[in-house]
């Protein structure tokens, strides 16, 4: 399993477990600290949303979209990445 696949698997497991955005944030911080570029991490999240959409997993897609919001001004400043 590649790092990219490992991240996606961990993100999906977190979403499926019903973790909140603040609870998922450490996973993203970990990736950034490992040297993954912010833009690449954001793109992987968007790619995961596309994957979920193709699978018909609308609720999971919405949850991942909420995670993607951490890269925007849609969340409180303390949660932004």
N, CA, C and O atoms as a CHARMM CRD file, in Angstrom:
* protein
*
  324
    1    1 UNK  N      0.85300  -1.17300   0.00000 PROA 1      0.00000
    2    1 UNK  CA     0.00000   0.00000   0.00000 PROA 1      0.00000
    3    1 UNK  C      0.90000   1.23700   0.00000 PROA 1      0.00000
    4    1 UNK  O      1.81000   1.34100   0.82200 PROA 1      0.00000
    5    2 UNK  N      0.65100   2.16900  -0.91100 PROA 2      0.00000
    6    2 UNK  CA     1.43800   3.39400  -0.96500 PROA 2      0.00000
    7    2 UNK  C      0.99700   4.34500   0.13400 PROA 2      0.00000
    8    2 UNK  O     -0.04500   4.15200   0.76000 PROA 2      0.00000
    9    3 UNK  N      1.80500   5.37700   0.36200 PROA 3      0.00000
   10    3 UNK  CA     1.43500   6.38000   1.36500 PROA 3      0.00000
   11    3 UNK  C      0.09700   7.01900   1.02500 PROA 3      0.00000
   12    3 UNK  O     -0.72900   7.27200   1.90200 PROA 3      0.00000
   13    4 UNK  N     -0.10500   7.27700  -0.27600 PROA 4      0.00000
   14    4 UNK  CA    -1.35300   7.90200  -0.72400 PROA 4      0.00000
   15    4 UNK  C     -2.54700   6.99300  -0.42500 PROA 4      0.00000
   16    4 UNK  O     -3.57600   7.44800   0.07200 PROA 4      0.00000
   17    5 UNK  N     -2.39500   5.70500  -0.73400 PROA 5      0.00000
   18    5 UNK  CA    -3.46800   4.74200  -0.45700 PROA 5      0.00000
   19    5 UNK  C     -3.68500   4.59400   1.04000 PROA 5      0.00000
   20    5 UNK  O     -4.81700   4.46100   1.50400 PROA 5      0.00000
   21    6 UNK  N     -2.58500   4.61900   1.79300 PROA 6      0.00000
   22    6 UNK  CA    -2.68500   4.51800   3.24700 PROA 6      0.00000
   23    6 UNK  C     -3.42800   5.69500   3.84400 PROA 6      0.00000
   24    6 UNK  O     -4.24300   5.53100   4.75200 PROA 6      0.00000
   25    7 UNK  N     -3.14300   6.89200   3.32800 PROA 7      0.00000
   26    7 UNK  CA    -3.84500   8.07500   3.81300 PROA 7      0.00000
   27    7 UNK  C     -5.33300   7.97000   3.50000 PROA 7      0.00000
   28    7 UNK  O     -6.17500   8.22800   4.36000 PROA 7      0.00000
   29    8 UNK  N     -5.64800   7.59200   2.27300 PROA 8      0.00000
   30    8 UNK  CA    -7.06100   7.49100   1.88800 PROA 8      0.00000
   31    8 UNK  C     -7.77800   6.46400   2.75900 PROA 8      0.00000
   32    8 UNK  O     -8.89900   6.70500   3.21000 PROA 8      0.00000
   33    9 UNK  N     -7.14000   5.32700   2.99600 PROA 9      0.00000
   34    9 UNK  CA    -7.75400   4.28900   3.82800 PROA 9      0.00000
   35    9 UNK  C     -8.00000   4.80800   5.24400 PROA 9      0.00000
   36    9 UNK  O     -9.05300   4.55200   5.82700 PROA 9      0.00000
   37   10 UNK  N     -7.03800   5.53000   5.79000 PROA 10     0.00000
   38   10 UNK  CA    -7.19500   6.07300   7.14600 PROA 10     0.00000
   39   10 UNK  C     -8.27000   7.15700   7.18100 PROA 10     0.00000
   40   10 UNK  O     -9.04600   7.23200   8.13400 PROA 10     0.00000
   41   11 UNK  N     -8.31800   7.99700   6.14400 PROA 11     0.00000
   42   11 UNK  CA    -9.34800   9.03500   6.07800 PROA 11     0.00000
   43   11 UNK  C    -10.73000   8.39300   5.99900 PROA 11     0.00000
   44   11 UNK  O    -11.64500   8.79100   6.72000 PROA 11     0.00000
   45   12 UNK  N    -10.88000   7.41000   5.13000 PROA 12     0.00000
   46   12 UNK  CA   -12.17800   6.74400   4.98900 PROA 12     0.00000
   47   12 UNK  C    -12.57700   6.01600   6.26800 PROA 12     0.00000
   48   12 UNK  O    -13.74600   6.03700   6.65300 PROA 12     0.00000
   49   13 UNK  N    -11.63000   5.38300   6.91800 PROA 13     0.00000
   50   13 UNK  CA   -11.93300   4.69700   8.17800 PROA 13     0.00000
   51   13 UNK  C    -12.39900   5.69700   9.23000 PROA 13     0.00000
   52   13 UNK  O    -13.30700   5.40400  10.00800 PROA 13     0.00000
   53   14 UNK  N    -11.78400   6.86500   9.25700 PROA 14     0.00000
   54   14 UNK  CA   -12.17600   7.90300  10.21500 PROA 14     0.00000
   55   14 UNK  C    -13.58600   8.40500   9.93600 PROA 14     0.00000
   56   14 UNK  O    -14.38500   8.59500  10.85300 PROA 14     0.00000
   57   15 UNK  N    -13.87700   8.61700   8.65900 PROA 15     0.00000
   58   15 UNK  CA   -15.20700   9.09200   8.26400 PROA 15     0.00000
   59   15 UNK  C    -16.25300   8.02600   8.56800 PROA 15     0.00000
   60   15 UNK  O    -17.31100   8.33100   9.11800 PROA 15     0.00000
   61   16 UNK  N    -15.96100   6.78300   8.21500 PROA 16     0.00000
   62   16 UNK  CA   -16.90800   5.69100   8.45100 PROA 16     0.00000
   63   16 UNK  C    -17.15200   5.46500   9.93900 PROA 16     0.00000
   64   16 UNK  O    -18.22400   5.00800  10.33600 PROA 16     0.00000
   65   17 UNK  N    -16.15800   5.78700  10.75800 PROA 17     0.00000
   66   17 UNK  CA   -16.30400   5.64100  12.21200 PROA 17     0.00000
   67   17 UNK  C    -17.09300   6.79700  12.81600 PROA 17     0.00000
   68   17 UNK  O    -17.39500   6.79600  14.01000 PROA 17     0.00000
   69   18 UNK  N    -17.42400   7.78000  11.98700 PROA 18     0.00000
   70   18 UNK  CA   -18.21900   8.90100  12.46600 PROA 18     0.00000
   71   18 UNK  C    -17.42600   9.96000  13.21500 PROA 18     0.00000
   72   18 UNK  O    -17.99600  10.74600  13.97200 PROA 18     0.00000
   73   19 UNK  N    -16.10100   9.98500  13.00800 PROA 19     0.00000
   74   19 UNK  CA   -15.29400  10.99800  13.68300 PROA 19     0.00000
   75   19 UNK  C    -15.63400  12.38600  13.14500 PROA 19     0.00000
   76   19 UNK  O    -15.97400  12.54900  11.97400 PROA 19     0.00000
   77   20 UNK  N    -15.53700  13.36500  14.01500 PROA 20     0.00000
   78   20 UNK  CA   -15.81800  14.74500  13.62500 PROA 20     0.00000
   79   20 UNK  C    -14.60500  15.34700  12.92000 PROA 20     0.00000
   80   20 UNK  O    -13.51200  14.78200  12.95300 PROA 20     0.00000
   81   21 UNK  N    -14.80900  16.48900  12.28900 PROA 21     0.00000
   82   21 UNK  CA   -13.71200  17.17700  11.60800 PROA 21     0.00000
   83   21 UNK  C    -12.55100  17.45100  12.56800 PROA 21     0.00000
   84   21 UNK  O    -11.40600  17.16700  12.21800 PROA 21     0.00000
   85   22 UNK  N    -12.80500  17.99400  13.77000 PROA 22     0.00000
   86   22 UNK  CA   -11.67400  18.20400  14.69000 PROA 22     0.00000
   87   22 UNK  C    -10.95600  16.90800  15.07000 PROA 22     0.00000
   88   22 UNK  O     -9.75400  16.92200  15.33500 PROA 22     0.00000
   89   23 UNK  N    -11.67900  15.79900  15.09900 PROA 23     0.00000
   90   23 UNK  CA   -11.05300  14.51400  15.42300 PROA 23     0.00000
   91   23 UNK  C    -10.21900  13.96900  14.25800 PROA 23     0.00000
   92   23 UNK  O     -9.28000  13.20300  14.47100 PROA 23     0.00000
   93   24 UNK  N    -10.56000  14.36000  13.04000 PROA 24     0.00000
   94   24 UNK  CA    -9.82800  13.91600  11.85500 PROA 24     0.00000
   95   24 UNK  C     -8.63100  14.82100  11.57400 PROA 24     0.00000
   96   24 UNK  O     -7.67700  14.40300  10.91600 PROA 24     0.00000
   97   25 UNK  N     -8.67600  16.04300  12.06200 PROA 25     0.00000
   98   25 UNK  CA    -7.62000  17.02400  11.79600 PROA 25     0.00000
   99   25 UNK  C     -6.21200  16.49300  12.08200 PROA 25     0.00000
  100   25 UNK  O     -5.31700  16.74400  11.27500 PROA 25     0.00000
  101   26 UNK  N     -5.96300  15.77000  13.19100 PROA 26     0.00000
  102   26 UNK  CA    -4.60000  15.27500  13.43800 PROA 26     0.00000
  103   26 UNK  C     -4.04800  14.39000  12.31200 PROA 26     0.00000
  104   26 UNK  O     -2.83800  14.36800  12.08700 PROA 26     0.00000
  105   27 UNK  N     -4.90600  13.67400  11.61400 PROA 27     0.00000
  106   27 UNK  CA    -4.46000  12.86800  10.47800 PROA 27     0.00000
  107   27 UNK  C     -3.86000  13.76600   9.40000 PROA 27     0.00000
  108   27 UNK  O     -2.83500  13.43100   8.80500 PROA 27     0.00000
  109   28 UNK  N     -4.49700  14.89800   9.15300 PROA 28     0.00000
  110   28 UNK  CA    -4.00300  15.82400   8.13800 PROA 28     0.00000
  111   28 UNK  C     -2.72800  16.51200   8.60300 PROA 28     0.00000
  112   28 UNK  O     -1.78700  16.68100   7.82700 PROA 28     0.00000
  113   29 UNK  N     -2.70000  16.90400   9.86300 PROA 29     0.00000
  114   29 UNK  CA    -1.50000  17.53600  10.41900 PROA 29     0.00000
  115   29 UNK  C     -0.31500  16.57800  10.30500 PROA 29     0.00000
  116   29 UNK  O      0.79300  16.98800   9.95800 PROA 29     0.00000
  117   30 UNK  N     -0.55400  15.31900  10.59500 PROA 30     0.00000
  118   30 UNK  CA     0.50100  14.29900  10.48900 PROA 30     0.00000
  119   30 UNK  C      1.06900  14.24500   9.07700 PROA 30     0.00000
  120   30 UNK  O      2.28400  14.17100   8.89300 PROA 30     0.00000
  121   31 UNK  N      0.19400  14.28100   8.08800 PROA 31     0.00000
  122   31 UNK  CA     0.64600  14.23900   6.69600 PROA 31     0.00000
  123   31 UNK  C      1.48700  15.46800   6.35700 PROA 31     0.00000
  124   31 UNK  O      2.52400  15.35400   5.70300 PROA 31     0.00000
  125   32 UNK  N      1.04300  16.63500   6.80000 PROA 32     0.00000
  126   32 UNK  CA     1.79500  17.86300   6.54200 PROA 32     0.00000
  127   32 UNK  C      3.15800  17.81500   7.22400 PROA 32     0.00000
  128   32 UNK  O      4.16000  18.24200   6.64900 PROA 32     0.00000
  129   33 UNK  N      3.19500  17.30300   8.43300 PROA 33     0.00000
  130   33 UNK  CA     4.45900  17.19800   9.16400 PROA 33     0.00000
  131   33 UNK  C      5.41000  16.19500   8.51300 PROA 33     0.00000
  132   33 UNK  O      6.62600  16.30500   8.67100 PROA 33     0.00000
  133   34 UNK  N      4.87700  15.23500   7.79500 PROA 34     0.00000
  134   34 UNK  CA     5.69800  14.24800   7.08000 PROA 34     0.00000
  135   34 UNK  C      6.24900  14.81900   5.77900 PROA 34     0.00000
  136   34 UNK  O      7.03700  14.16700   5.09400 PROA 34     0.00000
  137   35 UNK  N      5.83500  16.03400   5.44100 PROA 35     0.00000
  138   35 UNK  CA     6.35500  16.69000   4.25100 PROA 35     0.00000
  139   35 UNK  C      5.43200  16.67900   3.05300 PROA 35     0.00000
  140   35 UNK  O      5.81200  17.14000   1.97700 PROA 35     0.00000
  141   36 UNK  N      4.22400  16.16000   3.21700 PROA 36     0.00000
  142   36 UNK  CA     3.25800  16.19600   2.11700 PROA 36     0.00000
  143   36 UNK  C      2.86200  17.65200   1.90400 PROA 36     0.00000
  144   36 UNK  O      2.49000  18.35000   2.84800 PROA 36     0.00000
  145   37 UNK  N      2.94700  18.09600   0.66800 PROA 37     0.00000
  146   37 UNK  CA     2.59300  19.48700   0.36600 PROA 37     0.00000
  147   37 UNK  C      1.09900  19.69300   0.57300 PROA 37     0.00000
  148   37 UNK  O      0.27500  18.82300   0.28900 PROA 37     0.00000
  149   38 UNK  N      0.79100  20.86800   1.07300 PROA 38     0.00000
  150   38 UNK  CA    -0.60100  21.23200   1.35600 PROA 38     0.00000
  151   38 UNK  C     -1.49300  21.00300   0.12800 PROA 38     0.00000
  152   38 UNK  O     -2.58900  20.45300   0.23600 PROA 38     0.00000
  153   39 UNK  N     -1.00000  21.43600  -1.04100 PROA 39     0.00000
  154   39 UNK  CA    -1.77400  21.31500  -2.28200 PROA 39     0.00000
  155   39 UNK  C     -2.02700  19.84900  -2.63600 PROA 39     0.00000
  156   39 UNK  O     -3.10900  19.49200  -3.10300 PROA 39     0.00000
  157   40 UNK  N     -1.02100  19.00800  -2.41000 PROA 40     0.00000
  158   40 UNK  CA    -1.18000  17.58000  -2.72100 PROA 40     0.00000
  159   40 UNK  C     -2.15900  16.91000  -1.76200 PROA 40     0.00000
  160   40 UNK  O     -2.94900  16.05300  -2.16000 PROA 40     0.00000
  161   41 UNK  N     -2.09800  17.30600  -0.51300 PROA 41     0.00000
  162   41 UNK  CA    -3.01900  16.74500   0.47400 PROA 41     0.00000
  163   41 UNK  C     -4.45200  17.14800   0.14400 PROA 41     0.00000
  164   41 UNK  O     -5.36500  16.32300   0.19400 PROA 41     0.00000
  165   42 UNK  N     -4.64100  18.41300  -0.19000 PROA 42     0.00000
  166   42 UNK  CA    -5.97300  18.89600  -0.56500 PROA 42     0.00000
  167   42 UNK  C     -6.48200  18.13900  -1.79600 PROA 42     0.00000
  168   42 UNK  O     -7.64500  17.74000  -1.84700 PROA 42     0.00000
  169   43 UNK  N     -5.60300  17.94300  -2.78700 PROA 43     0.00000
  170   43 UNK  CA    -6.01000  17.22600  -3.99600 PROA 43     0.00000
  171   43 UNK  C     -6.39800  15.79100  -3.67700 PROA 43     0.00000
  172   43 UNK  O     -7.35400  15.27100  -4.25300 PROA 43     0.00000
  173   44 UNK  N     -5.68000  15.14400  -2.77600 PROA 44     0.00000
  174   44 UNK  CA    -6.02400  13.76700  -2.39300 PROA 44     0.00000
  175   44 UNK  C     -7.40600  13.72600  -1.73900 PROA 44     0.00000
  176   44 UNK  O     -8.17300  12.78700  -1.95800 PROA 44     0.00000
  177   45 UNK  N     -7.71600  14.73200  -0.94700 PROA 45     0.00000
  178   45 UNK  CA    -9.04500  14.79800  -0.32500 PROA 45     0.00000
  179   45 UNK  C    -10.11100  14.96300  -1.40500 PROA 45     0.00000
  180   45 UNK  O    -11.15300  14.30900  -1.35900 PROA 45     0.00000
  181   46 UNK  N     -9.84800  15.84100  -2.37900 PROA 46     0.00000
  182   46 UNK  CA   -10.80400  16.01600  -3.48200 PROA 46     0.00000
  183   46 UNK  C    -10.94700  14.72900  -4.29100 PROA 46     0.00000
  184   46 UNK  O    -12.05500  14.36400  -4.68400 PROA 46     0.00000
  185   47 UNK  N     -9.83400  14.04200  -4.54000 PROA 47     0.00000
  186   47 UNK  CA    -9.88800  12.76300  -5.26600 PROA 47     0.00000
  187   47 UNK  C    -10.70300  11.72500  -4.49000 PROA 47     0.00000
  188   47 UNK  O    -11.41500  10.91600  -5.08400 PROA 47     0.00000
  189   48 UNK  N    -10.59200  11.75600  -3.18200 PROA 48     0.00000
  190   48 UNK  CA   -11.37100  10.84300  -2.34300 PROA 48     0.00000
  191   48 UNK  C    -12.85700  11.15200  -2.46600 PROA 48     0.00000
  192   48 UNK  O    -13.68400  10.24100  -2.48600 PROA 48     0.00000
  193   49 UNK  N    -13.19600  12.43500  -2.54800 PROA 49     0.00000
  194   49 UNK  CA   -14.59800  12.81600  -2.73500 PROA 49     0.00000
  195   49 UNK  C    -15.12800  12.28100  -4.06400 PROA 49     0.00000
  196   49 UNK  O    -16.24800  11.77500  -4.12700 PROA 49     0.00000
  197   50 UNK  N    -14.33300  12.38900  -5.11800 PROA 50     0.00000
  198   50 UNK  CA   -14.73800  11.88000  -6.43500 PROA 50     0.00000
  199   50 UNK  C    -14.93300  10.36200  -6.37400 PROA 50     0.00000
  200   50 UNK  O    -15.89700   9.83100  -6.92600 PROA 50     0.00000
  201   51 UNK  N    -14.01700   9.67600  -5.70600 PROA 51     0.00000
  202   51 UNK  CA   -14.13100   8.22500  -5.52600 PROA 51     0.00000
  203   51 UNK  C    -15.44700   7.87700  -4.82600 PROA 51     0.00000
  204   51 UNK  O    -16.17200   6.98200  -5.25900 PROA 51     0.00000
  205   52 UNK  N    -15.74200   8.58900  -3.74800 PROA 52     0.00000
  206   52 UNK  CA   -16.96600   8.31400  -2.98700 PROA 52     0.00000
  207   52 UNK  C    -18.21300   8.61600  -3.81400 PROA 52     0.00000
  208   52 UNK  O    -19.20600   7.89300  -3.73100 PROA 52     0.00000
  209   53 UNK  N    -18.16400   9.67200  -4.60200 PROA 53     0.00000
  210   53 UNK  CA   -19.29800  10.02100  -5.46200 PROA 53     0.00000
  211   53 UNK  C    -19.54900   8.89900  -6.46400 PROA 53     0.00000
  212   53 UNK  O    -20.69600   8.51900  -6.69800 PROA 53     0.00000
  213   54 UNK  N    -18.48300   8.37000  -7.05500 PROA 54     0.00000
  214   54 UNK  CA   -18.61300   7.27400  -8.02700 PROA 54     0.00000
  215   54 UNK  C    -19.17700   6.01600  -7.37400 PROA 54     0.00000
  216   54 UNK  O    -19.85000   5.22000  -8.02900 PROA 54     0.00000
  217   55 UNK  N    -18.90300   5.83900  -6.09300 PROA 55     0.00000
  218   55 UNK  CA   -19.40300   4.68600  -5.34100 PROA 55     0.00000
  219   55 UNK  C    -20.83000   4.90900  -4.83000 PROA 55     0.00000
  220   55 UNK  O    -21.43800   3.99500  -4.27200 PROA 55     0.00000
  221   56 UNK  N    -21.36500   6.11600  -5.01800 PROA 56     0.00000
  222   56 UNK  CA   -22.70700   6.42700  -4.52800 PROA 56     0.00000
  223   56 UNK  C    -22.77400   6.61000  -3.02000 PROA 56     0.00000
  224   56 UNK  O    -23.82800   6.41900  -2.41300 PROA 56     0.00000
  225   57 UNK  N    -21.67100   6.97200  -2.42700 PROA 57     0.00000
  226   57 UNK  CA   -21.59100   7.12800  -0.96400 PROA 57     0.00000
  227   57 UNK  C    -21.70400   8.61000  -0.60100 PROA 57     0.00000
  228   57 UNK  O    -20.73800   9.23600  -0.16500 PROA 57     0.00000
  229   58 UNK  N    -22.90100   9.14800  -0.79200 PROA 58     0.00000
  230   58 UNK  CA   -23.12900  10.58200  -0.62600 PROA 58     0.00000
  231   58 UNK  C    -22.81700  11.09300   0.77400 PROA 58     0.00000
  232   58 UNK  O    -22.20500  12.15100   0.92200 PROA 58     0.00000
  233   59 UNK  N    -23.22300  10.36600   1.79100 PROA 59     0.00000
  234   59 UNK  CA   -22.97900  10.82800   3.16300 PROA 59     0.00000
  235   59 UNK  C    -21.49100  10.87300   3.47200 PROA 59     0.00000
  236   59 UNK  O    -21.01300  11.81700   4.10100 PROA 59     0.00000
  237   60 UNK  N    -20.76200   9.86500   3.03700 PROA 60     0.00000
  238   60 UNK  CA   -19.31400   9.86400   3.25200 PROA 60     0.00000
  239   60 UNK  C    -18.65600  10.98000   2.44700 PROA 60     0.00000
  240   60 UNK  O    -17.72000  11.62300   2.92200 PROA 60     0.00000
  241   61 UNK  N    -19.14300  11.21000   1.23500 PROA 61     0.00000
  242   61 UNK  CA   -18.60800  12.29900   0.41500 PROA 61     0.00000
  243   61 UNK  C    -18.80500  13.63500   1.12600 PROA 61     0.00000
  244   61 UNK  O    -17.89400  14.46300   1.15500 PROA 61     0.00000
  245   62 UNK  N    -19.98100  13.84700   1.69300 PROA 62     0.00000
  246   62 UNK  CA   -20.24800  15.08800   2.42800 PROA 62     0.00000
  247   62 UNK  C    -19.31100  15.23700   3.62200 PROA 62     0.00000
  248   62 UNK  O    -18.83500  16.33500   3.90900 PROA 62     0.00000
  249   63 UNK  N    -19.05000  14.14000   4.30900 PROA 63     0.00000
  250   63 UNK  CA   -18.15100  14.18800   5.46700 PROA 63     0.00000
  251   63 UNK  C    -16.73200  14.54300   5.03200 PROA 63     0.00000
  252   63 UNK  O    -16.05000  15.31200   5.71000 PROA 63     0.00000
  253   64 UNK  N    -16.28300  13.98800   3.90900 PROA 64     0.00000
  254   64 UNK  CA   -14.94500  14.30700   3.40900 PROA 64     0.00000
  255   64 UNK  C    -14.90600  15.75700   2.91800 PROA 64     0.00000
  256   64 UNK  O    -13.88000  16.42400   3.05100 PROA 64     0.00000
  257   65 UNK  N    -16.00200  16.24400   2.35800 PROA 65     0.00000
  258   65 UNK  CA   -16.06300  17.65800   1.96100 PROA 65     0.00000
  259   65 UNK  C    -15.89400  18.55500   3.18200 PROA 65     0.00000
  260   65 UNK  O    -15.24900  19.60100   3.10100 PROA 65     0.00000
  261   66 UNK  N    -16.46400  18.15500   4.30200 PROA 66     0.00000
  262   66 UNK  CA   -16.27800  18.92300   5.54000 PROA 66     0.00000
  263   66 UNK  C    -14.80900  18.93400   5.95200 PROA 66     0.00000
  264   66 UNK  O    -14.31600  19.94400   6.45500 PROA 66     0.00000
  265   67 UNK  N    -14.11300  17.83300   5.74500 PROA 67     0.00000
  266   67 UNK  CA   -12.67600  17.76600   6.03700 PROA 67     0.00000
  267   67 UNK  C    -11.92400  18.71600   5.10200 PROA 67     0.00000
  268   67 UNK  O    -11.01500  19.42400   5.53600 PROA 67     0.00000
  269   68 UNK  N    -12.29900  18.73200   3.82900 PROA 68     0.00000
  270   68 UNK  CA   -11.64500  19.62000   2.85800 PROA 68     0.00000
  271   68 UNK  C    -11.80500  21.08200   3.25700 PROA 68     0.00000
  272   68 UNK  O    -10.94600  21.90900   2.95200 PROA 68     0.00000
  273   69 UNK  N    -12.89000  21.39700   3.93100 PROA 69     0.00000
  274   69 UNK  CA   -13.12300  22.78100   4.35600 PROA 69     0.00000
  275   69 UNK  C    -12.04400  23.29700   5.30200 PROA 69     0.00000
  276   69 UNK  O    -11.91500  24.50800   5.48000 PROA 69     0.00000
  277   70 UNK  N    -11.27000  22.40700   5.90800 PROA 70     0.00000
  278   70 UNK  CA   -10.19800  22.86000   6.79500 PROA 70     0.00000
  279   70 UNK  C     -9.12400  23.62800   6.03200 PROA 70     0.00000
  280   70 UNK  O     -8.30100  24.31500   6.63700 PROA 70     0.00000
  281   71 UNK  N     -9.13200  23.51500   4.72200 PROA 71     0.00000
  282   71 UNK  CA    -8.17400  24.24700   3.89700 PROA 71     0.00000
  283   71 UNK  C     -8.75600  25.58300   3.43300 PROA 71     0.00000
  284   71 UNK  O     -8.13900  26.27700   2.62500 PROA 71     0.00000
  285   72 UNK  N     -9.91700  25.94200   3.92800 PROA 72     0.00000
  286   72 UNK  CA   -10.59800  27.16200   3.49000 PROA 72     0.00000
  287   72 UNK  C    -10.97800  28.02100   4.68800 PROA 72     0.00000
  288   72 UNK  O    -10.59800  27.74200   5.82500 PROA 72     0.00000
  289   73 UNK  N    -11.72500  29.05300   4.40600 PROA 73     0.00000
  290   73 UNK  CA   -12.22000  29.93100   5.46500 PROA 73     0.00000
  291   73 UNK  C    -13.58500  29.49200   5.98300 PROA 73     0.00000
  292   73 UNK  O    -14.24800  30.24400   6.69700 PROA 73     0.00000
  293   74 UNK  N    -14.00800  28.28900   5.63100 PROA 74     0.00000
  294   74 UNK  CA   -15.31900  27.79300   6.04000 PROA 74     0.00000
  295   74 UNK  C    -15.32700  27.21500   7.44600 PROA 74     0.00000
  296   74 UNK  O    -16.38800  26.87400   7.96900 PROA 74     0.00000
  297   75 UNK  N    -14.16800  27.10200   8.06000 PROA 75     0.00000
  298   75 UNK  CA   -14.08800  26.56900   9.42000 PROA 75     0.00000
  299   75 UNK  C    -13.50100  27.62700  10.34000 PROA 75     0.00000
  300   75 UNK  O    -12.91600  28.61100   9.88900 PROA 75     0.00000
  301   76 UNK  N    -13.66500  27.40800  11.62100 PROA 76     0.00000
  302   76 UNK  CA   -13.07200  28.32000  12.59400 PROA 76     0.00000
  303   76 UNK  C    -11.55700  28.35900  12.40200 PROA 76     0.00000
  304   76 UNK  O    -10.94800  27.34800  12.05100 PROA 76     0.00000
  305   77 UNK  N    -10.95200  29.51500  12.63100 PROA 77     0.00000
  306   77 UNK  CA    -9.49800  29.64000  12.41400 PROA 77     0.00000
  307   77 UNK  C     -8.67000  28.57200  13.12100 PROA 77     0.00000
  308   77 UNK  O     -7.64300  28.14600  12.59300 PROA 77     0.00000
  309   78 UNK  N     -9.09100  28.13400  14.29600 PROA 78     0.00000
  310   78 UNK  CA    -8.27800  27.14800  15.02300 PROA 78     0.00000
  311   78 UNK  C     -8.24900  25.77600  14.34200 PROA 78     0.00000
  312   78 UNK  O     -7.39900  24.94600  14.66400 PROA 78     0.00000
  313   79 UNK  N     -9.16200  25.53400  13.41100 PROA 79     0.00000
  314   79 UNK  CA    -9.19500  24.25100  12.70500 PROA 79     0.00000
  315   79 UNK  C     -8.55700  24.31300  11.31800 PROA 79     0.00000
  316   79 UNK  O     -8.34400  23.27500  10.69200 PROA 79     0.00000
  317   80 UNK  N     -8.25200  25.51100  10.83300 PROA 80     0.00000
  318   80 UNK  CA    -7.69500  25.65000   9.48100 PROA 80     0.00000
  319   80 UNK  C     -6.30400  25.05200   9.38500 PROA 80     0.00000
  320   80 UNK  O     -5.53900  25.01700  10.34900 PROA 80     0.00000
  321   81 UNK  N     -6.01400  24.58800   8.19400 PROA 81     0.00000
  322   81 UNK  CA    -4.67400  24.04800   7.90500 PROA 81     0.00000
  323   81 UNK  C     -3.97000  24.93800   6.90300 PROA 81     0.00000
  324   81 UNK  O     -2.83200  24.66200   6.52500 PROA 81     0.00000
